[in-house]
């Protein structure tokens, strides 16, 4: 099936198409047109004109718009899940979960917008002031440009598009080239809704040329990007004077204290390290384990890891499907080989079946190994033996990334310390750093980015405060 362009509400087909290959079966599963700089400018100009209507629209219309999309998406849940499975090889069970989360994100965006409000200001609070009617409120920025990744190509689109639209903006979306049909089917639900605002959302496909045009144009007042640090660095240097929200990945870590429930920790760590084949920004990559329980935890981690089913993404019981492309597979192999050469010991995994890389647990890992210093984005986790919590928190923080960290402990004082000492955007107690609820604020520190996602927090990113004084 072909994913067409949307220039606003107008659907456009092209003859010259790129093919998307399923990473598991190596079959063509969708086709899409590569857009040009001129296409992108056209989409931006349409959005700019439409932003006057989106701003003037009633909140009730925008709420009904998202409700209608929820209704249609619920009806088409299995088709969208199969498309996710086809394009990115996401195991079908987890593809269905992503559709469910997308539906919840739309609902949460409506709730967040209804709850969004300003407040009155006492302008006579100081002697230099005087009594007036003064207040502030939020209004849409106008146009929001969204660039989204392959690992959650439906729900991460929803996390940008839904808050942007419900807060009264027009949107231009550039989805990942790995899932063009997923984006097309989703955005088509918005455009075909009876509550749609004409031309409020455009959909363009491409890579550097399209992305740089979106970034450098002065039409979008907000650019929301999820992707790599190198691209995020280019964006910050090229965007000019506009709001930029960046989610750039991480190197998630956890600490297993001697007081922790080790069986629970191993079960959760195996899930957090390997779900979605480790292709998650908050995928657990570093596990620091108190030396008193290191050997026992390593055995439990091996047991839990080897329970995970690796296979066809189309099977309901598959936990781990293919990596997104051959480059990712070769990187995983190379990093494991390098770590073993440097002295690490593999106790599970480190083998591939086609594009499926088996969940891999490395022990005896040291701080200077590449496998622990950089973001792996593959089903590989490293265990590091440490003497104390104090040593663990230093090692956890000694990373250029700061997205989410966690701790497994029954020590209340240690919990309180960790909450304040972890240098990251989010902390989790007695569960994995991979835990994320779509309602929460989500975003990191340092190279992990700037700004927050989560519907109510995204609405803040996609709106401006206007101050009013009536004398």
N, C-alpha and C positions, 0 to 999 in steps of 0.2 A: 504494500500500500504506500502511496505517495503522501508525504507531508508537504502541503502547499504553504505559500506565504500568505500572511494576512497584512495588507496595508490598511490599517484600521479595520473596518467591517467588510472590506472587499477582499475576497479570496482570489489569489492569483496563482496559476500553474505555469510551469516552465518545462521546456523540452529537455534541456541539459541537466541531468540529475546525478548526484552522488549516491552511492549505495552504503547502507549500514549493514555490517556483517555480524551475525550472532557469534559471540566469542566462544560459545560451546560447540555449536554445530557447524560453524563456518559457512552458514547459508545466508543469502541476502534476505533481510527481514523488513527493510523499509528503504525508501528513497526520498531524497530531499534536494531542493535547489540551493546552490551556493549563492548567497546574495552579495551585492557589490556595495561599494561606498555610496553610490548614487541611490541604491535601494534603501540603505540605512538612513540617509538624509531624508528621503521621501517619507519613510515611516516616522521619523522624528518630527517633521513638519506637520504631518497629519495629527500626531499626538499633541503638538503644540496648539493647533487650532481646536482640537477636541477638548483640551483642558479647560476652556472657558465653559463648556457645557457640563463637564464633570464637576467643576467647582459650583456651578449653579444648581446642580441636581439636588433632590431631597435625599436626606439620609435614609428615609424609608425605601426609596427606590433602590439605593445601593445595597441595603440590607436584603431586600427581596431578590436582588440580582444574585447575591451569593447564596441565598437559600435555594434558588432555582438551580444553580450549579450543583449544590449539594444533592438535590433530588435526582438530577440527571446522572451525576457521578455514581451515586448509590445504585441506580438502575444498571449502569454500565460497568460496575465494579470488576467483574471477571474479565471483560474485554481489555480494560486498562491494565489489569494485573498481568494478563498474558502478554500485552505489548511491552511492559517493563521487563518481563522475563525474556522476551525475544531480543530486545535491543541491548540490554546490558547484562543479561545472564543472571539476573537476580533470582534466587530460588523462589518458586511460585508461592510458597507459604509466606515468605517475607515480602513478596510483591503485593500480596493481598493485604498484609499489615500496613504497607506503605500507603495503599489506597485508603484504608481506614483512617490512618493518621492525617492524610490530606483532607478528608472530609471533616475531621475534627479541627484542623487548622482553619478551614473556611468558617466553621461555626464560631471558633474562638475569635476570629477577626471581627465578626459581627458583634459579639459580646464586648470586645475591647473598644470598638468604636462607639457603642452606646454609652460605655462608661467613661469615655474621654470627655473632659470638660476643662474649663478655665476657672478663674476665681476673681472675686472683687478685691480691690486694693484700698487700704486706708491711706489716702494721700495727705491727710492731716496728722500723720503719726509723728512728724518732726515739726519743729517751730517754723522752719522755712517753707513748709507745705501749706496747703489750704484744703478745705472741704470740697470735694468734687465727686462725681460718679466716675469711678475708674475700675477697669477690669482688663483681663487678658483672655484670649481664646486661641485655639489652634485652627489654622486654615491650611488647605493643601498647598504643596510647593508648586504644583503645576504638572510637570512631567517627570516620571521616574524611569530610569533605564535599569534593566535587570539582566544580569549575566549569571547563569546557573550551571552547576557541575553534573557529572554523570552518576555519582554514587546514590543520590536520592533525587532522580530527575523529575519526580512528580511533586513530592512534598516540599522540596526546597524551592520549587517554582511557586507553590502555594504560599510559602512563607514570605515571599516578596510581592507577588501579584495581588493576593487577597487584601492585605493591609493597605497597599497602595491604592487600589480601586475603591475600597470601602471608605477610605478617608478623603476621596474626592479628586484623585489624580488621574491622569492618563498615563499609560504604560507602554514602553517598547521593550519586548523580551527577546533576548538572544539566548536560546537554550543550548545545552551541550550538544555538539555534533554526534555524540554517541547515542542520543535518544531523541531524535527529531520528531518521530511519530507520536511518542508519548506526550510531548509538548503540544503538538498540533491537535491531538484529540482533546486534550484538556482545555486549551484556549478556545477551541471551536464551541465548547459548551458555554463559555462566556458570551461569545459573539452571537450565537443562535438563541440566546435567552430572550424572552419577551420583555425583560426588564433592562436589557443592555442599553448602555449609552453609546450612541453611534460613534464609531472610530476611537473609542476610549482605549483600546488595546491593539497593538500591532505585534506581529511575530515575524522575525527575520532569522535566517540561518547563516552561519559562517564562522570564521575564525578570527585571525589577526585583523584583517581589513575592516570587518564589521565591528569587532570589539573596539578597535582604536577610534573608529568614527563615533561610536557611542560615547567613549570616554572623553574625547577632545571637543565634542560639540558643546555649545553653551545653552542648548535647548533644555536638556535634562537639568533639573536643579538638584537631583539626588542620583547617585550611581550606587547601586547595590550589587556587590560582587561576592561570589563564593568560589574559591579556587586556590591556586598555588601562591606561595610567597613571591617568587620572581615576577609573576604577572601582577600581583598586588603592588609590588614596588614600582613597576612601570606605571600603573594606574595613578598612584599618588603623585608621581612626577609629571603626569600628562593631563590630569583632570581639570586643572585650572580652579577657579573659584566656584566650587559647588560642594555640597555635602557628599561625602564618600563613606559608605559602610562596607567594611571588608571582613570576611570570615576566611582566614587563610590557613587553616589546618593546625595541627598540634603534634605533640609527642606525649600522649597521656600516660600518667604514671599512677601507681598505687603503692601503699605501704601495708605489709602484712605484719601486724604486731604479734608478739608471743601470746597475747591474751585473746586473739581473734578466734572465731569459729573457723577452723581451717577447712573443713569440708564445704561449708557454705562459700568461703572465699574462693576455693578452687573451682567450684561449679560456676560461680559468677564470673571469675576471671577467664575461664575458658570461653564463656559466651562473649564477654566484652572484648577479648582479643581477636576472636575469629568470626564474629557475625559479619555478614556482607563481605566475606573473604578478607576481613581486615581493612577494607576500603571505606573507612569512616574517619572523619577528622578527629573524633574522640575515641578511636579504637585504642584499647589498652596495649601499650607497647613495652612499658618498663614496669616490672614488679620488683620492688625492694622488700626483701624478706628478712625478718629478725633471725640471726644466726641460730638461736635456740630451736627454731621450728623449720629451718630452711630445708633440710633433707625430707622431712615428713611432707611439707607442702609441695616440694618438687614431685614426689611420688604421686600425691593426690592430683596434681596438675596434669601429670602424664596420663593418669587414668581417665580424668574427665575429658581431656583432649581426644583421646583415642575412641571415645564414645561417639564423637561427632561424625555424621554421615556426609561423605564427600561424593558428589555424583552429578547427575543430570539436574539442571535447575527446574526441569518440568516435573520432577517427582516430588510428591508432597512431603516425603520424609527427608529430603536433602537439606542439610544445613549450610554446606559450603559448595558453591558453584564456581564458575570460572572467574579468573581475573579479567579485567576489562580488555586487555590487549597483550600482545606478545612482549612488548617493551616492559610492562609491569611484571610479567612472569620471569623474564630474564633478569630483571633487577632483583627480584626476590631470591632467585637461585644464586646470583652473584654475591649478594650481601651475606647469605648463609655460608657460602664457601669461604668468604673473606673472614667471617667471624670464627669459623672452625680453624682456619689457618692461624688465627691470632690466639687460639687457645680455648675458645668456647666449646662446649659439649652439647650436642643435639640429643635430646631424650625423647623426642616425638616429631614425626613429620619429616620435613626437608626432602620431599619427593613430589613429582608432578605426574599427573595423568592428563595428557593433552594440555588444556589451558587451566586445569584444576591444580592448584598448589595446596598440598595437604597442610593442615594446621601444624605449625612448627613451634616447639618449645626449646629455647636455648638456655643452658645453665653455664655457670662459671664465666659470665659476661663481665667485662670490665668497662670502666667509664670512657675509655678512649676508643672503643670499638665503634665503627661506623653504624653498626646495626642498632645501637642504642642512642647515638648522638643525633641522628637525623630521622625525619619522618619516613617510616617504611612503607606505609599504605599497602600492606599485604598481610596475610595471616601468619605473622611471626611475632612471638613475644619473648622477652628476655628476662631471666631471673637473676637478681643480684643479691648476694649475701651481705648484710650490713649488721653492725654491732648495736645500733640504737636508733630510736626515733630521731634524735638530733642529727645523726649522720644521714638518715633517710631524707629529711626535709631539705638539707643542703643539696643533696644529689638531685632531688626532684626539681628544685628551683634552678639548678644549674643547667638550664636549657634555654635556648633562644625563644622557645614556644611557651605559651601559658594559657591553654584553653581550659581543660578540666583535669583535676587530680582527685584521688580518693584515698581513703584509709579504711582498713579493717581493724577494729580495736574495740575492747570493752573498757578501756581506760578513759574516764570522763575528762580528766585533766588533759590528756593527750589529744582528745577530740577538740577541746576548746583551743588548745595551742595551734592545732592544724588548721582550723578554720581561719585563724588570723595570720598564720605564717605562710600558708601556701600561696605562691605568687602566680595566680591564675584567675580566670574569669569565673570559674565555678568549682565548688568542692562537693564531694559526696561522701557521706559517712556510712560505713558498713555496706557498701555496694560499689560497683565498678564506675570509673569515670566516664564510661560509655553511656551511662544512664542519662537520658534527656527526656523531659516532658515538654511538649510543644507549647504549653502555656507559660513556661518559665523564660526569664531573660537568658539569652544564649550568645556568648561572644567572649573573646579572650583578651589577654594582655600581650605585650611584647610583639613578636612576629606573628602571633595568632590573629592579629587584626585590630580593628577599631569599630565601635558601634555594636548594637545588640539586635538580635532577632528574637522572635516570639511576638505574636500579633500586637499586643499593647505597646511593646517597646519598638517594634517596627513602625507603628503609627507615629510614634514620636519622631523617628528618623524621617518619615515621609511628610511631616507637617512643619509649619513655622509658627512661632508664637507671635501674635499681633497684640499690641498694647493699645488700649483706648482710654482717653480721658475726656469727659464731658463736663465743661465748666458752667 
